[in-house]
Amino acid sequence: MKYSKTKDSKLSFVPANAGYFQLEPVYGGGDEIVEFCKNPVIAWAIEQIETFGGCNGQNLIVTPVSTQGSAGDDPILHPDGRIELLSDTTFHGENAFEEALAYMNERAIYRKSIRNN
C-alpha cells in the first residue's frame, strides 16, 4: 500500500507497543487461506486529511505498519488475543484464529465471484 499523502493531508508515524501483529494470509494450493504468518506491528501510520465534514473538518486514517510494510487489510492480532479485521469485525476467544480464517476465506470467495461477473 502506498500512503495517499496529498497537499491537503499530513502523514505521521507513531511507534507501536509490543504485542500487536499483522496476520498475513498464507494460501494453500488455490485461493484458500490455510494459516496466518505473524509479523510484528512496529508503527502506526496516521494520515490526517482535511475535509468539509467529520470532527473539526478532519478525518484520520490509521494503518498498521509491520516489519513487512503496510498491513493494509490484513487482520491485526492485539495483545489481549482479539483479532481485528478492517476495524469493524473482531474475533475473541479460543477459536479466534479459526473464525478469522473462515471469515477471510469467505471474503476471498466473495471477491472472486464479483471479479468473475
Rosetta blueprint (number, residue, H / E / L):
1 M L
2 K L
3 Y L
4 S L
5 K L
6 T L
7 K L
8 D L
9 S E
10 K E
11 L E
12 S E
13 F E
14 V E
15 P E
16 A L
17 N L
18 A L
19 G L
20 Y L
21 F E
22 Q E
23 L E
24 E E
25 P E
26 V E
27 Y E
28 G L
29 G L
30 G L
31 D L
32 E L
33 I E
34 V E
35 E E
36 F E
37 C E
38 K E
39 N E
40 P E
41 V E
42 I E
43 A E
44 W E
45 A E
46 I E
47 E E
48 Q E
49 I E
50 E E
51 T E
52 F E
53 G E
54 G E
55 C E
56 N L
57 G L
58 Q E
59 N E
60 L E
61 I E
62 V E
63 T E
64 P E
65 V E
66 S E
67 T L
68 Q L
69 G E
70 S E
71 A L
72 G L
73 D L
74 D L
75 P L
76 I E
77 L E
78 H L
79 P L
80 D L
81 G L
82 R L
83 I E
84 E E
85 L E
86 L L
87 S L
88 D L
89 T E
90 T E
91 F E
92 H L
93 G L
94 E L
95 N L
96 A H
97 F H
98 E H
99 E H
100 A H
101 L H
102 A H
103 Y H
104 M H
105 N H
106 E H
107 R H
108 A H
109 I H
110 Y H
111 R H
112 K H
113 S H
114 I H
115 R H
116 N H
117 N L
